[in-house]
Amino acid sequence: MMGTGTTGHGPNGPWDARDGRDTTGRLLRAATGSGARLIAEAATLVQGWAVLADPIAGAVYSAPAAAAADGVHAAAAPHDHPYSVQLPAAGAVLVLAPAPATPAEHTGHVAATTAALLEVRGQRAAELRGEQMRLHTTLLRLLLAGHADAVVDALGGGAYTHVTVYRLTGEDTPAAHQVLWRAVRPTLTPHADACTLLGRLDGELVVAEVHRGSDDGRILRLVSRVCERHGLLAGMAGPLPLAEMSTAYCDAAAARHSATPAHRIVPADAIGAPRLAPLLPAAPYARWAAAALRPLDPAQQHLLLVWLRTGSKPSAAEALGLSAGTVRARIREAARLLDADLEDATVRAHLLLALRAPAPADSEAAADSDAAAGSGSGSGSGSDEAALRNAGEARLEALPGGILDTGAVRAWASRLVDGLEPRLRIALICWLRHHARTAPAATELHVHRTTLTTWLHQCADHLAQNLADATVRAEIHLALRITRCGRDAPADLPRRGGRTYRRA
């Protein structure tokens, strides 16, 4: 970036070599203190304001603080600030706005010297950065191993209680790591009730913001900018208690599988709570889910949830940090305990609903209100109670009677999938039954894989849904079953000779 220079709004005063030596000495002394002191001294010398603006973090240093916004705008649009000076410095932009009476030579000398000193400070920081990054990676691994107390002690003994985790992947991850490090300026000294850890684990960038229960969103904004600038995809999980760091780490990876170039960062709660679940009658839904999942412990339930969110066993293994063989074995054991065929698409959709159901205690108020509302009509509640009286009767193959046969659920399903042409509807049902695998679905439909891929793109456009999201696919599968009015079988696919098809 070229400096625009300053022409001066008023008369330029005398300026000589001795002034230059004095100015350099003052800036050197300020630079030995901190970057903030250096910027403040530069603002004093030009009798105006000075800002070090970073394209990701915004204003790194500003003197006075009120000039931060003007400095960032000047760095982004120098032609709108013709009386300021902009120089590249330490990966950012130094912006000086001198007073009208400040000589142009003096302003230029202050700008050049300040930029050079910022570069020296940046090089010194870069020499120490490698060691600091290794320390951050070690602390992240300790958190994942469950040593939260040791990490809190290393962070200065602050009363940290919660963590928010981001996991970023992409081809430009190393450069993004450097940019985010400079933008966050992480320190192990407690500051503003939060401390940020950055590290690269197994080829991906991990960011863990350790805080005291409240997340101000600053790191989220920085991660979002970095993802846009470097083309990364990210998942976010939290805030969760520090003791649940491993859970947040897995949930962030599961959320990342739903990220797309249009939505580069996805929160875990955005895919963890299906839109169908809030529409189901709370009391019978919660009781059925608790009974159906009773054979599983929390660790097994979490593994199944990560598997269903990511959509495949290899992806779940990557998110959980386990081998694919271990994940397959644990899923087989869970299927045995549940006495269910987890290869069936409907069973998987029901299992996802069960795993995201509210606790039975949380639905007591809803049960009372449902009973009051239905006391006059006497419809349905008795049959639900009878169906769930015996816990052994709760199965994943079928939801409690009538739980999907409500006006709200049918309206949701109609809004989601109505309007699909028969060929698209049949193709989508077949593809979902094969767990989003194109080759076996195309074989059953007797169409070419390219044809099926084209139809699936048309389905995604019509539904305005991301079919790469496993949770979305599960909901669409249930919506298609709810709205089924025929067989919707491959044999019913509209045909017109050979492998050509007509629009209905």
C-alpha positions, 0 to 999 in steps of 0.5 A, a space after each residue: 500500500 502506498 502512502 498518500 502523504 500529507 499536503 498540510 492544511 496550513 503553513 508548514 513549520 521549519 523542520 531540520 535534522 535535529 528534529 528528526 533525531 529527537 523524533 526518532 529517539 522518542 519513538 525508540 523509547 516508546 517502542 521499548 515499552 509496547 506497541 500501544 505506547 509507540 502508536 500513542 507517541 506517534 499521534 502526539 508527534 503529529 499532533 493528530 491521531 494514529 491507528 494500527 489497523 488489521 484487516 481481520 481484527 480491526 483497530 489493533 492500537 488506537 490513539 486516541 481510542 475514539 479514532 479507531 473507526 476512522 483509522 480502520 475506514 482510512 486503511 480500507 478506503 485511503 482515497 476517502 482520507 487524502 490528508 492521512 498517511 497509510 503505510 504497511 506495518 507488521 502485517 497491518 496498516 499504520 494510519 496517521 492523521 496529522 494536524 493541519 500545521 504539522 510539516 509534511 516532512 515531519 509527518 513522513 519521518 514519523 510514519 516511516 520510523 513508526 512503521 519500521 519499529 512496528 516491523 521490528 516488534 513484529 519480527 521479534 514476536 514472530 521469533 517467539 510465536 513458534 514456542 507460544 504456539 506449541 504451548 497453546 497446542 499442549 494446553 489444548 491437548 491437556 483440555 481434551 485429556 480432561 486436565 482442566 484444572 491444570 490448564 486453568 492453573 497455567 492460564 493464571 488461576 482465573 475462575 474459568 468455568 466454560 469453553 467455546 470450541 471452533 474447528 476449522 479446515 481448509 487448504 489455507 489453514 496454516 496462513 489462517 492460523 498466522 492471521 488469526 493468531 495476530 488478530 486474537 493476540 492470545 496471551 496466557 495472562 487473564 484478560 477481560 474474563 477470557 483467554 483464547 487458545 489456538 493450535 493445529 491438531 491433526 491438520 486442522 485449526 482448533 480455537 478454544 475460548 476459555 471464559 467464565 460462562 459468558 461469550 461476548 462473540 468477539 472470537 466468533 466474529 474473528 473466526 467468521 472473517 478468517 473463514 471468509 478470507 481464506 475459504 475455510 469451513 468451521 464448526 462451533 460448539 459451546 459454551 459448555 463446562 470445561 469438563 465437557 471439552 471433549 464433547 464440545 470438540 466432537 460437536 464442533 467437528 460434527 457441525 463442520 460437516 454441515 458447513 458450506 461455502 454459503 454458510 462457512 461456520 455452523 454452530 452445533 446447536 443449529 444441527 443438534 435440534 431438528 425442526 420436527 422435534 419441537 412440533 411433537 407432543 412433548 410428554 409422550 415424545 419425551 417418555 418414548 425417547 427415554 424408554 427407547 434409549 434406556 439400554 444406552 449409557 451417555 457415552 454411547 448416546 453421544 457416539 450415536 448422535 455424532 454418527 447421525 450428525 456427520 452422516 457416516 462412520 468414517 466422519 464420526 471416527 474423525 470427529 471423535 478421534 477414534 478409529 473407524 473400526 472402533 466406531 463400527 464396533 460400538 455402533 454394532 453394540 448399540 444396535 444390539 442393545 437397542 434391538 434395532 436395525 440401525 441400517 434402516 433409514 427410518 430407524 436412524 431418523 427416529 433415533 435422531 429424534 430420540 437423542 434430541 428429545 427433552 428429558 421427561 422432567 422437562 416435559 411435565 409442564 407440557 404434559 399438564 397443559 396438554 391434559 388440560 387442553 384435551 380434557 374436554 375432547 378426551 382424544 388420544 391421551 389414553 392410547 399414548 399412556 397405554 402404549 408407553 406404560 411398559 418401557 419394553 414396548 418403546 421401540 425405534 421402529 415406530 413412534 408412539 401412536 398418533 405422535 406424527 398424526 397432528 395438524 402441526 406435524 402434517 403442515 410442517 411436512 407439507 411445507 417441506 416436501 410438497 410440490 416435488 414432481 413424482 420422478 424427483 420425489 421417488 428418486 429422493 426417497 430411494 436415495 435417502 433409503 440408501 443413506 445418500 449413496 448415489 451409486 446403489 440408488 441409481 442402480 435401483 432406479 435404473 438411471 445413470 448416476 449423472 441423471 440422479 445427481 442432476 435430479 438431486 440438485 433439482 430437489 435441493 433447489 426446490 426444497 431450499 435445503 442442504 442435502 449434505 446435512 445429515 439432520 436435514 436428510 433425516 427430517 426430509 425422509 420423515 416428511 416424505 413418509 408423512 405425506 406419502 399417498 402412494 407406493 413411491 416405489 422405483 417401479 412407479 417412476 414415470 417413464 417414456 421409453 428407454 431411460 427418458 422421463 417425462 414431467 408430470 
